[in-house]
Amino acid sequence: MFRRVPDSALQPCDFVICYPDHHHVGMYVGNNTVIHAPHTGTTVQFGTLAGWYSDHYSGATRIS
């Protein structure tokens, strides 16, 4: 149902997965930008794939 997506093929609506245990997921929206809720109690935010995400990035998936 979910298939891995190479970094070079990311498209809007792909799921970006972070941490080795896949604990945090964001949705790629294009232009190196992700929408996610950083932690419980915060609002949904836009972030970049640089910084925290690049340090914890473990891959992306797409719903087929």
NORMOWO-V794859 format. One record per pair of residues at least 12 apart in sequence whose ideal C-beta (glycine too) atoms are under 7 Angstrom apart, sorted by the first residue. I is the first residue (numbers start at 1). GAP is how many residues later the second one is. D is the distance in whole Angstrom. If there is no record, write none. Layout:
I:GAP:D, I:GAP:D
This chain:
1:62:7, 1:63:6, 2:59:4, 2:61:6, 3:58:6, 3:59:6, 3:61:6, 4:55:6, 4:57:6, 5:55:4, 5:56:6, 5:57:5, 10:18:5, 10:50:6, 12:16:6, 12:17:5, 12:18:5, 13:14:6, 14:14:4, 14:46:5, 14:47:7, 14:48:5, 15:12:6, 15:45:6, 15:46:5, 16:12:5, 16:18:5, 16:37:7, 16:44:5, 17:41:5, 17:42:5, 17:43:7, 17:44:7, 18:35:6, 18:38:4, 18:39:6, 18:40:6, 19:37:5, 19:39:6, 20:38:6, 22:36:7, 28:32:7, 32:16:6, 32:17:5, 32:18:7, 33:13:6, 33:15:6, 34:13:5, 34:15:6, 34:19:6
